[in-house]
């Protein structure tokens, strides 16, 4: 996968608004057991916030647990929202920031995503900054312009050390939940450009250490070829993270793609 051994594969399951309390608890237990057979792979699950504490308790440090969203303010009159400190209190160590559904369904601006990234990091959560273009933007040839603008805004409050400490997830909007995956070459092209943006922003050595996940219809059948790309360091998985069988297939692909000689 990577010449830099610091870039361990990072496979994450975004459960979105799925599971019941019972099924969430058994899913995380199964995922944590599967993860135990793949010590070279880092694993995170992002359950619904209502179940986060319970899922974190079952995970018991075997795998990481993260929040799907957060509010950038520390407290106050924000009905229905969760502050970073609350998410930390119930066991989160990561947070998705700017997932495409938050941007496109809930209207989060790129600048607000930047506020969330900064708040997450300041409060002790590792932000997973999600970026990606719509189909229309891709067809207009604007993919990198859109992704760069999302990166700039998403990191607008961070210094170089801060940028070096986030995770980036490239999720083309047209590949999310559609069964349509970016080809490995299409994904690698954008990942390499993201790495280029990082290099300009924080220097080559630090840029080489940042993990860039791919997301969008990742399944056991296509994970290996995506993860074999030089700048794809993991996956952010939606639908296929909802069963232990499918998710552990992706963990196995990540473990075997991590060829020491690559
Ligand atoms: P799918 O894997 O269901 O396409 O979802 C991807 C995603 O949005 C993960 O955050």
py3Dmol code that shows the C-alpha trace and the ligand (Angstrom):
import py3Dmol

protein = """\
ATOM      1  CA  UNK A   1       0.000   0.000   0.000  1.00  0.00           C
ATOM      2  CA  UNK A   2       2.382   2.693   1.108  1.00  0.00           C
ATOM      3  CA  UNK A   3       6.095   3.100   1.384  1.00  0.00           C
ATOM      4  CA  UNK A   4       5.586   4.920   4.649  1.00  0.00           C
ATOM      5  CA  UNK A   5       4.910   2.378   7.358  1.00  0.00           C
ATOM      6  CA  UNK A   6       3.261   5.120   9.424  1.00  0.00           C
ATOM      7  CA  UNK A   7       0.321   4.941   7.015  1.00  0.00           C
ATOM      8  CA  UNK A   8      -1.504   1.962   8.470  1.00  0.00           C
ATOM      9  CA  UNK A   9      -4.687   1.043   6.603  1.00  0.00           C
ATOM     10  CA  UNK A  10      -7.710   2.682   8.221  1.00  0.00           C
ATOM     11  CA  UNK A  11     -11.053   0.992   7.555  1.00  0.00           C
ATOM     12  CA  UNK A  12     -14.151   2.722   8.896  1.00  0.00           C
ATOM     13  CA  UNK A  13     -17.821   1.801   8.935  1.00  0.00           C
ATOM     14  CA  UNK A  14     -20.305   4.662   8.697  1.00  0.00           C
ATOM     15  CA  UNK A  15     -23.549   3.115   9.873  1.00  0.00           C
ATOM     16  CA  UNK A  16     -25.513   6.293   9.026  1.00  0.00           C
ATOM     17  CA  UNK A  17     -29.118   6.160  10.399  1.00  0.00           C
ATOM     18  CA  UNK A  18     -29.240   2.364  10.629  1.00  0.00           C
ATOM     19  CA  UNK A  19     -29.316  -0.350  13.334  1.00  0.00           C
ATOM     20  CA  UNK A  20     -31.300  -0.741  16.543  1.00  0.00           C
ATOM     21  CA  UNK A  21     -29.611  -0.650  19.937  1.00  0.00           C
ATOM     22  CA  UNK A  22     -29.454  -4.447  19.991  1.00  0.00           C
ATOM     23  CA  UNK A  23     -28.201  -4.831  16.437  1.00  0.00           C
ATOM     24  CA  UNK A  24     -25.637  -2.049  16.952  1.00  0.00           C
ATOM     25  CA  UNK A  25     -24.248  -3.825  20.003  1.00  0.00           C
ATOM     26  CA  UNK A  26     -23.959  -7.159  18.226  1.00  0.00           C
ATOM     27  CA  UNK A  27     -22.532  -5.552  15.069  1.00  0.00           C
ATOM     28  CA  UNK A  28     -19.751  -3.774  16.957  1.00  0.00           C
ATOM     29  CA  UNK A  29     -18.942  -6.938  18.875  1.00  0.00           C
ATOM     30  CA  UNK A  30     -18.633  -8.883  15.608  1.00  0.00           C
ATOM     31  CA  UNK A  31     -16.575  -6.158  13.972  1.00  0.00           C
ATOM     32  CA  UNK A  32     -14.213  -5.960  16.957  1.00  0.00           C
ATOM     33  CA  UNK A  33     -13.736  -9.744  16.888  1.00  0.00           C
ATOM     34  CA  UNK A  34     -12.993  -9.645  13.153  1.00  0.00           C
ATOM     35  CA  UNK A  35     -10.587  -6.735  13.675  1.00  0.00           C
ATOM     36  CA  UNK A  36      -8.651  -8.810  16.209  1.00  0.00           C
ATOM     37  CA  UNK A  37      -7.494 -11.073  13.355  1.00  0.00           C
ATOM     38  CA  UNK A  38      -6.100  -8.094  11.419  1.00  0.00           C
ATOM     39  CA  UNK A  39      -3.726  -6.353  13.784  1.00  0.00           C
ATOM     40  CA  UNK A  40      -2.137  -4.309  10.969  1.00  0.00           C
ATOM     41  CA  UNK A  41      -5.441  -2.585  10.155  1.00  0.00           C
ATOM     42  CA  UNK A  42      -6.963   0.262  12.176  1.00  0.00           C
ATOM     43  CA  UNK A  43     -10.759   0.090  12.496  1.00  0.00           C
ATOM     44  CA  UNK A  44     -13.388   2.688  13.401  1.00  0.00           C
ATOM     45  CA  UNK A  45     -17.170   2.450  13.526  1.00  0.00           C
ATOM     46  CA  UNK A  46     -19.467   5.479  13.364  1.00  0.00           C
ATOM     47  CA  UNK A  47     -22.793   4.424  14.953  1.00  0.00           C
ATOM     48  CA  UNK A  48     -25.866   6.631  15.319  1.00  0.00           C
ATOM     49  CA  UNK A  49     -25.129   9.093  18.123  1.00  0.00           C
ATOM     50  CA  UNK A  50     -27.962   7.658  20.247  1.00  0.00           C
ATOM     51  CA  UNK A  51     -26.056   4.366  20.440  1.00  0.00           C
ATOM     52  CA  UNK A  52     -22.524   5.745  20.680  1.00  0.00           C
ATOM     53  CA  UNK A  53     -22.025   5.184  24.395  1.00  0.00           C
ATOM     54  CA  UNK A  54     -23.344   1.662  24.292  1.00  0.00           C
ATOM     55  CA  UNK A  55     -21.329   0.784  21.185  1.00  0.00           C
ATOM     56  CA  UNK A  56     -18.178   2.244  22.767  1.00  0.00           C
ATOM     57  CA  UNK A  57     -18.781   0.164  25.887  1.00  0.00           C
ATOM     58  CA  UNK A  58     -19.059  -3.041  23.850  1.00  0.00           C
ATOM     59  CA  UNK A  59     -16.034  -2.057  21.730  1.00  0.00           C
ATOM     60  CA  UNK A  60     -14.099  -1.626  24.988  1.00  0.00           C
ATOM     61  CA  UNK A  61     -11.080  -0.149  23.235  1.00  0.00           C
ATOM     62  CA  UNK A  62     -10.752  -3.057  20.795  1.00  0.00           C
ATOM     63  CA  UNK A  63     -11.642  -0.741  17.917  1.00  0.00           C
ATOM     64  CA  UNK A  64     -12.259   3.006  17.775  1.00  0.00           C
ATOM     65  CA  UNK A  65     -15.707   4.580  17.823  1.00  0.00           C
ATOM     66  CA  UNK A  66     -16.555   7.901  16.223  1.00  0.00           C
ATOM     67  CA  UNK A  67     -19.381  10.399  15.803  1.00  0.00           C
ATOM     68  CA  UNK A  68     -21.092  10.959  12.466  1.00  0.00           C
ATOM     69  CA  UNK A  69     -21.484  14.689  13.113  1.00  0.00           C
ATOM     70  CA  UNK A  70     -20.886  17.336  15.768  1.00  0.00           C
ATOM     71  CA  UNK A  71     -21.635  20.970  16.501  1.00  0.00           C
ATOM     72  CA  UNK A  72     -18.736  23.403  16.532  1.00  0.00           C
ATOM     73  CA  UNK A  73     -19.983  25.307  19.577  1.00  0.00           C
ATOM     74  CA  UNK A  74     -19.199  24.015  23.090  1.00  0.00           C
ATOM     75  CA  UNK A  75     -22.759  24.356  24.455  1.00  0.00           C
ATOM     76  CA  UNK A  76     -25.935  26.337  24.238  1.00  0.00           C
ATOM     77  CA  UNK A  77     -29.253  26.660  22.469  1.00  0.00           C
ATOM     78  CA  UNK A  78     -28.672  24.243  19.581  1.00  0.00           C
ATOM     79  CA  UNK A  79     -31.608  21.844  19.864  1.00  0.00           C
ATOM     80  CA  UNK A  80     -30.799  18.354  18.674  1.00  0.00           C
ATOM     81  CA  UNK A  81     -27.045  18.921  18.362  1.00  0.00           C
ATOM     82  CA  UNK A  82     -24.023  17.433  20.170  1.00  0.00           C
ATOM     83  CA  UNK A  83     -20.946  19.262  21.392  1.00  0.00           C
ATOM     84  CA  UNK A  84     -17.508  17.716  21.017  1.00  0.00           C
ATOM     85  CA  UNK A  85     -17.108  17.326  24.786  1.00  0.00           C
ATOM     86  CA  UNK A  86     -20.352  15.311  24.908  1.00  0.00           C
ATOM     87  CA  UNK A  87     -19.133  12.958  22.198  1.00  0.00           C
ATOM     88  CA  UNK A  88     -15.804  12.535  23.994  1.00  0.00           C
ATOM     89  CA  UNK A  89     -17.690  11.849  27.247  1.00  0.00           C
ATOM     90  CA  UNK A  90     -19.496   8.889  25.671  1.00  0.00           C
ATOM     91  CA  UNK A  91     -16.400   7.343  24.108  1.00  0.00           C
ATOM     92  CA  UNK A  92     -15.879   8.891  20.666  1.00  0.00           C
ATOM     93  CA  UNK A  93     -12.310   9.390  19.485  1.00  0.00           C
ATOM     94  CA  UNK A  94     -13.015  10.295  15.826  1.00  0.00           C
ATOM     95  CA  UNK A  95     -15.643  12.441  14.092  1.00  0.00           C
ATOM     96  CA  UNK A  96     -16.836  12.639  10.521  1.00  0.00           C
ATOM     97  CA  UNK A  97     -16.851  16.248   9.341  1.00  0.00           C
ATOM     98  CA  UNK A  98     -18.612  17.307   6.156  1.00  0.00           C
ATOM     99  CA  UNK A  99     -19.932  13.938   5.049  1.00  0.00           C
ATOM    100  CA  UNK A 100     -21.658  14.458   1.711  1.00  0.00           C
ATOM    101  CA  UNK A 101     -25.068  13.813   3.256  1.00  0.00           C
ATOM    102  CA  UNK A 102     -24.411  16.588   5.771  1.00  0.00           C
ATOM    103  CA  UNK A 103     -23.344  18.951   2.975  1.00  0.00           C
ATOM    104  CA  UNK A 104     -26.029  18.041   0.423  1.00  0.00           C
ATOM    105  CA  UNK A 105     -29.021  16.906   2.506  1.00  0.00           C
ATOM    106  CA  UNK A 106     -28.549  19.193   5.523  1.00  0.00           C
ATOM    107  CA  UNK A 107     -26.960  22.134   3.750  1.00  0.00           C
ATOM    108  CA  UNK A 108     -23.701  22.378   5.706  1.00  0.00           C
ATOM    109  CA  UNK A 109     -21.413  24.945   4.120  1.00  0.00           C
ATOM    110  CA  UNK A 110     -17.753  24.249   3.478  1.00  0.00           C
ATOM    111  CA  UNK A 111     -16.883  26.962   6.009  1.00  0.00           C
ATOM    112  CA  UNK A 112     -19.026  25.401   8.713  1.00  0.00           C
ATOM    113  CA  UNK A 113     -17.330  22.097   8.020  1.00  0.00           C
ATOM    114  CA  UNK A 114     -14.048  23.914   8.683  1.00  0.00           C
ATOM    115  CA  UNK A 115     -15.409  25.164  12.014  1.00  0.00           C
ATOM    116  CA  UNK A 116     -16.391  21.600  12.916  1.00  0.00           C
ATOM    117  CA  UNK A 117     -12.975  20.202  11.969  1.00  0.00           C
ATOM    118  CA  UNK A 118     -11.272  22.761  14.201  1.00  0.00           C
ATOM    119  CA  UNK A 119     -13.683  22.195  17.094  1.00  0.00           C
ATOM    120  CA  UNK A 120     -13.286  18.425  16.847  1.00  0.00           C
ATOM    121  CA  UNK A 121      -9.518  18.631  16.881  1.00  0.00           C
ATOM    122  CA  UNK A 122      -9.388  21.189  19.681  1.00  0.00           C
ATOM    123  CA  UNK A 123     -11.676  18.979  21.754  1.00  0.00           C
ATOM    124  CA  UNK A 124      -9.631  15.808  21.309  1.00  0.00           C
ATOM    125  CA  UNK A 125     -11.407  14.059  18.442  1.00  0.00           C
ATOM    126  CA  UNK A 126      -9.582  13.134  15.238  1.00  0.00           C
ATOM    127  CA  UNK A 127     -11.543  14.742  12.395  1.00  0.00           C
ATOM    128  CA  UNK A 128     -12.228  12.717   9.260  1.00  0.00           C
ATOM    129  CA  UNK A 129     -12.728  15.484   6.706  1.00  0.00           C
ATOM    130  CA  UNK A 130     -14.956  14.183   3.895  1.00  0.00           C
ATOM    131  CA  UNK A 131     -14.662  15.721   0.445  1.00  0.00           C
ATOM    132  CA  UNK A 132     -16.011  14.825  -2.963  1.00  0.00           C
ATOM    133  CA  UNK A 133     -17.618  16.120  -6.142  1.00  0.00           C
ATOM    134  CA  UNK A 134     -21.100  15.589  -7.568  1.00  0.00           C
ATOM    135  CA  UNK A 135     -21.577  13.899 -10.925  1.00  0.00           C
ATOM    136  CA  UNK A 136     -22.337  17.243 -12.599  1.00  0.00           C
ATOM    137  CA  UNK A 137     -19.127  18.736 -11.189  1.00  0.00           C
ATOM    138  CA  UNK A 138     -17.123  15.740 -12.456  1.00  0.00           C
ATOM    139  CA  UNK A 139     -18.688  15.973 -15.906  1.00  0.00           C
ATOM    140  CA  UNK A 140     -17.847  19.683 -16.012  1.00  0.00           C
ATOM    141  CA  UNK A 141     -14.201  18.851 -15.285  1.00  0.00           C
ATOM    142  CA  UNK A 142     -14.372  20.558 -11.894  1.00  0.00           C
ATOM    143  CA  UNK A 143     -13.489  17.619  -9.627  1.00  0.00           C
ATOM    144  CA  UNK A 144     -10.174  18.943  -8.359  1.00  0.00           C
ATOM    145  CA  UNK A 145     -11.388  22.522  -8.117  1.00  0.00           C
ATOM    146  CA  UNK A 146     -14.276  21.361  -5.898  1.00  0.00           C
ATOM    147  CA  UNK A 147     -12.155  19.022  -3.793  1.00  0.00           C
ATOM    148  CA  UNK A 148      -9.428  21.635  -3.302  1.00  0.00           C
ATOM    149  CA  UNK A 149     -11.970  24.227  -2.206  1.00  0.00           C
ATOM    150  CA  UNK A 150     -13.436  21.737   0.301  1.00  0.00           C
ATOM    151  CA  UNK A 151      -9.934  20.986   1.617  1.00  0.00           C
ATOM    152  CA  UNK A 152      -9.076  24.691   1.931  1.00  0.00           C
ATOM    153  CA  UNK A 153     -12.293  25.525   3.759  1.00  0.00           C
ATOM    154  CA  UNK A 154     -12.213  22.336   5.811  1.00  0.00           C
ATOM    155  CA  UNK A 155      -8.711  23.121   7.090  1.00  0.00           C
ATOM    156  CA  UNK A 156      -9.138  26.897   7.285  1.00  0.00           C
ATOM    157  CA  UNK A 157      -8.512  27.158  11.029  1.00  0.00           C
ATOM    158  CA  UNK A 158      -5.688  24.583  11.213  1.00  0.00           C
ATOM    159  CA  UNK A 159      -1.954  25.118  11.274  1.00  0.00           C
ATOM    160  CA  UNK A 160       0.390  22.645   9.599  1.00  0.00           C
ATOM    161  CA  UNK A 161       0.487  20.339  12.622  1.00  0.00           C
ATOM    162  CA  UNK A 162      -3.298  20.354  12.709  1.00  0.00           C
ATOM    163  CA  UNK A 163      -3.632  19.498   9.028  1.00  0.00           C
ATOM    164  CA  UNK A 164      -1.088  16.720   9.490  1.00  0.00           C
ATOM    165  CA  UNK A 165      -3.210  15.174  12.229  1.00  0.00           C
ATOM    166  CA  UNK A 166      -6.517  14.801  10.367  1.00  0.00           C
ATOM    167  CA  UNK A 167      -7.814  11.967   8.226  1.00  0.00           C
ATOM    168  CA  UNK A 168      -9.220  12.811   4.802  1.00  0.00           C
ATOM    169  CA  UNK A 169     -11.948  10.771   3.121  1.00  0.00           C
ATOM    170  CA  UNK A 170     -12.518  11.177  -0.607  1.00  0.00           C
ATOM    171  CA  UNK A 171     -16.107  10.207  -1.343  1.00  0.00           C
ATOM    172  CA  UNK A 172     -17.373  11.095  -4.807  1.00  0.00           C
ATOM    173  CA  UNK A 173     -21.048  11.941  -4.270  1.00  0.00           C
ATOM    174  CA  UNK A 174     -22.084   9.953  -7.349  1.00  0.00           C
ATOM    175  CA  UNK A 175     -20.552   6.779  -5.879  1.00  0.00           C
ATOM    176  CA  UNK A 176     -22.253   6.930  -2.466  1.00  0.00           C
ATOM    177  CA  UNK A 177     -25.012   4.380  -2.017  1.00  0.00           C
ATOM    178  CA  UNK A 178     -25.363   3.987  -5.771  1.00  0.00           C
ATOM    179  CA  UNK A 179     -23.433   0.775  -6.329  1.00  0.00           C
ATOM    180  CA  UNK A 180     -21.329   2.833  -8.722  1.00  0.00           C
ATOM    181  CA  UNK A 181     -17.691   2.919  -7.577  1.00  0.00           C
ATOM    182  CA  UNK A 182     -14.935   5.149  -8.856  1.00  0.00           C
ATOM    183  CA  UNK A 183     -12.481   2.988 -10.758  1.00  0.00           C
ATOM    184  CA  UNK A 184      -9.209   2.446  -8.919  1.00  0.00           C
ATOM    185  CA  UNK A 185      -7.503   4.751 -11.432  1.00  0.00           C
ATOM    186  CA  UNK A 186     -10.150   7.482 -11.040  1.00  0.00           C
ATOM    187  CA  UNK A 187      -9.895   7.300  -7.259  1.00  0.00           C
ATOM    188  CA  UNK A 188      -6.078   7.225  -7.263  1.00  0.00           C
ATOM    189  CA  UNK A 189      -5.965  10.303  -9.489  1.00  0.00           C
ATOM    190  CA  UNK A 190      -7.944  12.331  -6.956  1.00  0.00           C
ATOM    191  CA  UNK A 191      -6.082  10.842  -3.958  1.00  0.00           C
ATOM    192  CA  UNK A 192      -2.752  11.792  -5.562  1.00  0.00           C
ATOM    193  CA  UNK A 193      -4.038  15.327  -6.120  1.00  0.00           C
ATOM    194  CA  UNK A 194      -5.165  15.503  -2.470  1.00  0.00           C
ATOM    195  CA  UNK A 195      -1.671  14.365  -1.452  1.00  0.00           C
ATOM    196  CA  UNK A 196      -0.312  17.113  -3.715  1.00  0.00           C
ATOM    197  CA  UNK A 197      -2.500  19.687  -1.963  1.00  0.00           C
ATOM    198  CA  UNK A 198      -1.225  18.393   1.397  1.00  0.00           C
ATOM    199  CA  UNK A 199       2.372  18.621   0.193  1.00  0.00           C
ATOM    200  CA  UNK A 200       1.900  22.279  -0.749  1.00  0.00           C
ATOM    201  CA  UNK A 201       0.206  22.987   2.554  1.00  0.00           C
ATOM    202  CA  UNK A 202       2.344  21.070   5.088  1.00  0.00           C
ATOM    203  CA  UNK A 203       5.399  19.760   3.222  1.00  0.00           C
ATOM    204  CA  UNK A 204       6.165  16.403   1.668  1.00  0.00           C
ATOM    205  CA  UNK A 205       7.179  14.480   4.777  1.00  0.00           C
ATOM    206  CA  UNK A 206       4.067  15.378   6.745  1.00  0.00           C
ATOM    207  CA  UNK A 207       1.840  14.890   3.682  1.00  0.00           C
ATOM    208  CA  UNK A 208       3.154  11.350   3.334  1.00  0.00           C
ATOM    209  CA  UNK A 209       1.880  10.528   6.823  1.00  0.00           C
ATOM    210  CA  UNK A 210      -1.743  11.655   6.326  1.00  0.00           C
ATOM    211  CA  UNK A 211      -4.220   8.867   5.678  1.00  0.00           C
ATOM    212  CA  UNK A 212      -6.637   9.377   2.795  1.00  0.00           C
ATOM    213  CA  UNK A 213      -9.600   7.007   2.728  1.00  0.00           C
ATOM    214  CA  UNK A 214     -11.772   6.257  -0.276  1.00  0.00           C
ATOM    215  CA  UNK A 215     -15.541   5.943   0.158  1.00  0.00           C
ATOM    216  CA  UNK A 216     -18.407   5.176  -2.197  1.00  0.00           C
ATOM    217  CA  UNK A 217     -19.860   1.680  -2.688  1.00  0.00           C
ATOM    218  CA  UNK A 218     -16.788  -0.088  -1.276  1.00  0.00           C
ATOM    219  CA  UNK A 219     -17.479  -3.820  -0.922  1.00  0.00           C
ATOM    220  CA  UNK A 220     -15.403  -6.957  -0.329  1.00  0.00           C
ATOM    221  CA  UNK A 221     -15.352  -7.517  -4.102  1.00  0.00           C
ATOM    222  CA  UNK A 222     -13.776  -4.158  -5.009  1.00  0.00           C
ATOM    223  CA  UNK A 223     -11.850  -3.250  -1.856  1.00  0.00           C
ATOM    224  CA  UNK A 224      -8.565  -4.939  -2.733  1.00  0.00           C
ATOM    225  CA  UNK A 225      -8.045  -3.160  -6.043  1.00  0.00           C
ATOM    226  CA  UNK A 226      -8.938   0.210  -4.543  1.00  0.00           C
ATOM    227  CA  UNK A 227      -6.673  -0.313  -1.519  1.00  0.00           C
ATOM    228  CA  UNK A 228      -3.821  -1.402  -3.798  1.00  0.00           C
ATOM    229  CA  UNK A 229      -3.533   2.162  -5.119  1.00  0.00           C
ATOM    230  CA  UNK A 230      -0.526   4.096  -3.854  1.00  0.00           C
ATOM    231  CA  UNK A 231      -2.452   6.935  -2.214  1.00  0.00           C
ATOM    232  CA  UNK A 232      -5.523   5.041  -0.995  1.00  0.00           C
ATOM    233  CA  UNK A 233      -4.894   4.319   2.663  1.00  0.00           C
ATOM    234  CA  UNK A 234      -8.227   2.932   3.725  1.00  0.00           C
ATOM    235  CA  UNK A 235     -11.950   2.951   3.149  1.00  0.00           C
ATOM    236  CA  UNK A 236     -14.995   4.707   4.566  1.00  0.00           C
ATOM    237  CA  UNK A 237     -17.723   2.140   4.103  1.00  0.00           C
ATOM    238  CA  UNK A 238     -21.490   2.689   4.235  1.00  0.00           C
ATOM    239  CA  UNK A 239     -23.785  -0.153   3.216  1.00  0.00           C
ATOM    240  CA  UNK A 240     -21.173  -2.900   3.467  1.00  0.00           C
ATOM    241  CA  UNK A 241     -20.348  -1.909   7.061  1.00  0.00           C
ATOM    242  CA  UNK A 242     -23.756  -3.086   8.264  1.00  0.00           C
ATOM    243  CA  UNK A 243     -22.941  -6.791   8.322  1.00  0.00           C
ATOM    244  CA  UNK A 244     -19.955  -8.394  10.006  1.00  0.00           C
ATOM    245  CA  UNK A 245     -19.466 -10.635   6.995  1.00  0.00           C
ATOM    246  CA  UNK A 246     -19.153  -7.847   4.405  1.00  0.00           C
ATOM    247  CA  UNK A 247     -17.124  -5.548   6.657  1.00  0.00           C
ATOM    248  CA  UNK A 248     -14.675  -8.289   7.612  1.00  0.00           C
ATOM    249  CA  UNK A 249     -14.237  -9.070   3.914  1.00  0.00           C
ATOM    250  CA  UNK A 250     -13.027  -5.496   3.506  1.00  0.00           C
ATOM    251  CA  UNK A 251     -10.741  -5.812   6.556  1.00  0.00           C
ATOM    252  CA  UNK A 252      -9.205  -8.943   5.007  1.00  0.00           C
ATOM    253  CA  UNK A 253      -8.646  -7.089   1.721  1.00  0.00           C
ATOM    254  CA  UNK A 254      -6.925  -4.252   3.611  1.00  0.00           C
ATOM    255  CA  UNK A 255      -4.733  -6.659   5.558  1.00  0.00           C
ATOM    256  CA  UNK A 256      -3.589  -8.486   2.439  1.00  0.00           C
ATOM    257  CA  UNK A 257      -3.013  -5.306   0.417  1.00  0.00           C
ATOM    258  CA  UNK A 258      -0.612  -4.080   3.037  1.00  0.00           C
ATOM    259  CA  UNK A 259       2.330  -5.693   1.335  1.00  0.00           C
ATOM    260  CA  UNK A 260       5.535  -4.813   3.225  1.00  0.00           C
ATOM    261  CA  UNK A 261       7.487  -4.579  -0.033  1.00  0.00           C
ATOM    262  CA  UNK A 262       4.965  -2.271  -1.754  1.00  0.00           C
TER     263      UNK A 262
END
"""
ligand_1 = """\
10
LIG
P -21.806 3.414 0.631
O -20.620 2.541 0.955
O -23.118 2.850 1.055
O -21.777 3.860 -0.810
O -21.638 4.766 1.500
C -20.424 5.435 1.460
C -20.418 6.478 2.502
O -21.130 7.469 2.412
C -19.570 6.264 3.676
O -19.463 7.418 4.440
"""
view = py3Dmol.view(width=600, height=400)
view.addModel(protein, "pdb")
view.setStyle({"model": 0}, {"cartoon": {"style": "trace"}})
view.addModel(ligand_1, "xyz")
view.setStyle({"model": 1}, {"stick": {}})
view.zoomTo()
view.show()
